[in-house]
Amino acid sequence: MKLSAGQTAAYGLGAVGKDMMYALSSAYVMYYYQGVLGLSPAYVGLVLMLARVFDALNDPFMGILVAKTRSRLGRFAPWLLSGSVLNALTGYALFAAPGGQGAGLMIYFAVIYTLWGVTYTMMDIPFWSMIPAVTEEPRDREKLSVVGRTCAGLGFAIVQMGTLMAVQALGRENARAGFARVALIVSLLFVVSQLPVSLLVREKRAGRMETTTVRAMFSSLVKNDQAMVTVLAILFINSALYITSNLVIYFFKYDVGGADWVGSYTLFNTVGGAAQILGMMVLYPLLRRRLSNPSIFKLSLGMAGLGYMALLLMMLLGLARSVPLLCACGAAIFASNGMLSVLTTVFLSSSADFGEYRTGRREESVIFSMQTFVVKAASGLSVFIAGIGLSLIGMTGDAAETGAVFAQSASTILGLRLLMTVLPVLGLLAAFVFFVRRFRLSDEEAQRISGELKARRAERAD
């Protein structure tokens, strides 16, 4: 099924809005509740971990619900529309916490964040699982994956690099009010962005969707070892990513420091966001002309690891306040993550073909629900590690967004540097070793399986 330019653009627009909402929570919820509202970082980390693990456990059920949905709008659109509206409401509530401190705020945070995660799942699983359902060609899936991931990266970068500046401008020195107003704007843009993709991008029927129980789902996934390899690689990669994204704001505020630390932080995220998009749109297509997807995957992991090690070396050599050098290291890391996000989506789409080839069942919704399952499990664990780490190294919160900030001890700064570099490198190394040993879906094998499935469907049609 050939997608039109309008459908591709609609999908890209939906990805922008979706990840704008995701970025606001992923990058700033720890800072908002710990740095602005004053909750304990260990408590915030614990809530984030438990809520994301709980939400992750719901993902397989969501995948089954999507697979079994029958409506005039198809399997995906009803969930995209309803999930987007509900998630926008809870997303605004997450950053518009009522006044007060203590137990009331702690309970409010736990409840609202859990609801936010559940409602995000409602639209995230159908959004990504429609890729293998709307086109059968591996190259077309690569193109749609690149568009989706690139636009998602753009949405993430817009929020990550612009939020603190917008908080200052809209809050007028009141960070609490600023975050609420930013969340309202992002929520509205998010809902509007999902309308075109819900109405224009429709799936075609390809294969049989027979999974009806959780037991059957896991049984089929066990047989699809290539899907499991991919989601475990995603687990390790995202663990590294989320540890960094939750700690980098503290690094710029307390290590790089200075009265204009927000400007330095914004510049770093701007360069990183641009590098991530260029990695998806320019570097990946260039490498793809010469290298296979598995080779690019391994190269990207190595490039990201080297970026982290260069960042740590700079810190130890006393160059932590050299923003241009920090941006250079960040560009390598972000560009690599951009390519990795595209590749894991491509691999999951291919594994949907692989599963149908092995079992006769088409289960893209279930497979992509496992992606969100491990992403949330990884992010929950990572943010818990970050929260506990901040407590262990003695990080003291400071709600000031301008002027001088509270000075942390030398041991606290060293601990922060090690947390945000060494732990991510270990995660990337684990992903590399596991992928090299287990992944077998080469470009040639993916193309062969796709051709075989087309032949089978043609026979059934006759």
N, C-alpha and C positions, 0 to 999 in steps of 0.2 A: 504494500500500500504506500503510494507516494504522497508525502505530506506537501501541502502547498506552502508558499512563503508566508502567507497569513497565519497558518496554523503553527508554523515554526516560530514566528514572531510572538504569537500568543503564548506559546509554551515558555519562551524566554522571558516574557513580561511576568508571567506567573512565578517563575523562579526568582526574579528580582524581588518581588514583594514578599514571597515566602521567606527568603533568607534575610530580608531586612528585619522581619519579626524575630526570626531565630537568633540573629546576631545581637539584638537588643538584650535578649535573655542570656544567651551564652556568654557574651563578653562583659556584661555589666551587672547582672543580678547579684553576684558575690560582692562587688564593690558597692552597690547601692545599699544592700542590707547591712554590710559590715562597715564600710568606710563612711557612708552617709548617715545611716540610721543607728549605727552603733551596736548591732548584734555581734555576739562572739563569732569569730571566723570558724571555730570548730563546730559551733551549732549550725551555722549557715552551710558549711560543707556537709555536715551530717544530713541535714534536710535535703539538700540537693542530691546527695547520693541515694537516699532512701526513696525519694520521689521519682528519680529517674529509673531506678531499678524496678519500682512498682510499675511505672509506665512501660518499661521495656517488657515486663512480663505480660502486659496487655497486647503488645504488638502482634504476636502470632494470631490472637483472636481477631484483631482488626484485619489482618491479612485474609483470614477465612471469611469474615463478613464481606469484604470487598469482592472476593472471589465468587461468593454466592449471590451477590446483589444482581437483581434484574430490574431495569427501569427503562423508560423511554429515553433517558439521557445516558444510558449505558451503565457500566459497573462503577466508573470512577467519579463522574461529575457530581452525583448527589453527595458524596462524602467530601469532595473538594469544597462545595458551596457551604454545607452546614458546618464543617470543621473550621473553615476560615472565619466565619462570623463568630462562632463560639470562642475560637482562639484569640481573635482580636479583642473581644470583651475581657477575657481573663488576662491577656497581655497588658491591657491598659490598667486593670486593677492591680497587677503585680507591681507596677511602678507608680501607683497612686495610693500608697499605703496610708491608712488613717493616722492621725496624730496619736502620740502616746508611745510608751516604751514597755519593757517587761514582758510578762506572759502573754498579754493580749497581742502584741506585735509578733511574737514568736509563733503563736497559733495561726494568726492571719497569714503569715508568710508560708507556713507549712501547707495550709489548705489551698491557698491560691496558686502556689507553684505546682502543686500536684495536679490541680485542675488544668493549669496551662499545659502541662506535659501531655495529659490525656487528650485534650482537644487538638493539640498540634499533631498528634499521631493520626487523628481522624483524617487530616488532609495530606499529611506527608507521605504516608504509604501509597495511597492511590496516585499521588503526583508522580512519584518515581517509577512505580510499577507499570504505568501505562506505556513506558518506552518500548519494551518488547511486544506490547499488545497492539501498537499502532503501525508498526512496520516490521517486515520480515527480513529485510536485507541487513547484514552485519555492518556494512559501510553506512547505511542510513541511520542505524542505531548509534554508531560512533558519532555521526554528525549531530544527531539530536542530543546525545549525551554531552557533547562539547558545548552546544548551545545552552542546554540546561545548566550545566555546571559552571560555565562562564558567566551566565547571567546571575546565577545564585551567588557566585563569588563577587560579582559587582554589587549586588544587594547587600551582602555581608560587609563588603569594604566600605560602602557608603555610610552605613550605620556605625561601624567600628571606628572609622576615622573622623566622623563628624559629630558623634553624640556629645562628647564633652564640650565642644565649642557651642553646640546648640543648647546644651543645658545652661551654660553661662549666659548666653544671649537671651533665652526665653525665661530663665529663672531669675535673672537680675540679681546675681549673688546668692540666690536661694536654690541650692542644688536639689532639694526635695521637690520644689515646685517645678523646676526645670525638667527633671526626669519625667514627671507626670505629663507635662505638655509634649515632650518628645514622644512619649509612649502613645499619646492620643493621635499624633500625626502619623506615626508608623503604623498604628492599627488601622487607620482609615485607608492608607495607601495599600496595605496588605489585602484588605477585602476587595478593593477596586481591581487590583491586579489579578485576582483569581477568576473574575467573571469571564474574560475572553478565553482562557484555557478551558474552563468548565463548559463553555458553550460551543467552542469551535473544534477542539481536539478530541476526536472520538476513536475508540478502538475498533479493530475488526476482530472477528471470531477466528482464533487460531488455536487449534488443539482443544482438548477437553479439560474443563476445570472440575475435577472430581473430588478434591480434598474437602471433606465435610467435618472432620473431627481433629482435635489437637493431636491425638495419637497418630492418625493417618498422616497429618502434616509432618510430624517429626520422623515418621517412618520413611516418607518420601525424601526428606532432606538428608537422612542418613545415606540413602542410595545416591544422592547427588553430592558426592564428595567435593566437586569443584565449587559448588556454591558455598559449602562449609569452609573450604580453604580461603575463598574470597572474603567471607564475612569475618573470619578470624584475623586475616590481614588488616581488615578495616578496624577491628578491635584494637590492635597494636598501634596502628597509625593515628587513630583518633585519640587514644590515650595520650600520646605525645603532643598532639595538637591542643587538646583541652588543658593540659597542665600549663602549657605556654600561654594560651589565651587568657587564663584566669590570673596569671602572675605578672604579665608584662606591664599592666597598669601600675602595679606596686613598684616595679623596677624603675619606671620612669618617674614616678612621684618621689620615691625615697632614695634611689641610687643616682640616677641622672640628675634629678632635683632641679633646683633653680626656680626663680619666680615664674618662668614661662614653661614649666614642665608639661603643661597641657599642650602647648604648641609643639614641643618636641615629640610628644606621644602621638599627636595628630599627624605630624610629618612622617613618623615611622610607619603608622598604619596606612597612610596614603601611598607611600612607596611600596609597602608590602602588598596592599590591595591591587595596585597597578601591576606588580610583578606576578601576582597570582593570576590575574586576567590574561596577561601576556603569556604566562606559562600554558594556559589553556588554549588560547586563540592563535598564538604564534609559535612558541617553542615546541609544543606537542605536535602540531601539524608538520613543522620542519623535520623533527626527529622521525615522525611517522613515515616520511618518504624513504628513509634509509633503514630504520630499525623496526622490529616487531614490537607489538604491545608489551609482551612480557619483558623484553629487553629495556624498553623505556621505563617500565615500572621499577626495575632494579636500579637503573641509572638515577631515577628520581629519589629513591630511598637513600642512595649514597650521597647525592647532592645535598639533601636536607640534613643528613648527619654531619657532613663537613661544615655546613652553615652553622649548626649548633656549636660544634667544637671551636670554630673560629670566633664565635661570639663569646664563649667562655674564655678563650685565650686573651681576647681584648680586655675583658674585665679584669683578669689576673695581672695584666700588664699595665693597669691603670688607665685604660682608654675607654672606660665605661661612659664617659661624658662626651665622647666624640660622636655626635649624632650622625654625621655622614658615614662613618665606618659601621655604626650600628645598622644604619639603613642598608648598607651593602650586604651585610650578613643576613638581615631580614629578607632582602630581596631573593637571595638564594633559597631560603627556607620556604617562603611563600610561593615562589614559582614552582618549586618541587611539589608542594601540597596541592597546587592547582592541577598539575598533571596527574597526581595520584588520585584526586577526586574524579577526574574524567575516566581514568583507567579502571578504577574499581566499579564504576557504573557500567562500563563496557563489559567487564568480566562478569558482572551479575546478569546482564542481558544474555550473554553467551551461555551462562550456566542454566538459564531458563530453557534454552534450546537443548542443552545437554540433558537436563532432567526429563524433558519430553521424549528425547531420543532413547533414554534408558527405561522410562516407566510408562510412556504413552500419555502422561498427564501434563497439562500446561499449568504451571503454578508460579507465574511471575509475581502475583500479589503476595504469596507466602514467602517467596525468596526475598523480595524487597522489604517485607516486614521483618525478616531476620536481619537485614542490614540495619534498619532503625533500632531493632532490639540491641544489637551489639554496640551501635553508636551511642545509644543512651546508657547502656551499661558501662561503657568506657568513660563517657563524660561524667557519669555519676561517681564512679570510682576516682577519676582524676580530680574532680572538684573536691571530693572528700580528702584526698591526699593533699591538695593545695591548701584546704582549710586547716587541716591538722598541721601541715608544714608551717603555715603562717603562725599558728599558735606556738609550735615548738621552738621556732627561731625567735620568738618574742616580738613579733610585729605589733606595733601599737597604732590603732586607727587615728585618722585625722581627717575631718570632713572639709577642710579648707580646699578650695579649688583655685585660689589665686594667692599670690604672695608666698612667703616662706612657709614651709611645712615642717612638721615635727621631725627632728633628727633621730634616725634609728642608730643602734649600736653597730660597731664594725662586724661583730659576729652575726648579727641579724642580716646585714647586707650580704655577707659571704654566704650565709645559708640560702638567701633568696636567689643568689646567682647560681648556686649548685642545683637548687630545685628546678629552675626553669631551663637548664641546659642538659645536665647529666641524665635526669630521668627521661626526657624525651628521646635522647640518643639510645637508651636501652630499649625503649619501645620500638624504635625504627629498626634496630638490629634484630629484634625478635621477629618482626614482620619479614625482614629480608630472608632470614634463615628458614622460616616456615614456608614462605612462598617458593623459594628455590627448590625445596625438597618435595613439595606436594602438588604444585600447580602444573597441569598438563594440557590446558586448552590453548595450544598455540594458535596463531592466526590461521594456519592451514587447516587445523583440526576444526576450528570454529566454522570455517567456510564449508568444509565437507559435511558437517552435521547439519548446517542450515540447508544445504542442497538436498540432503537426504530427507529432511522433514518436508520440504516443498514437494518432493516426489511422492511421499506418503499421502499428503493432503490432496494432491492431484488425483491419486488413485481412489481415495475415498469419495472425492467429488464425482468421479465417473461412476 
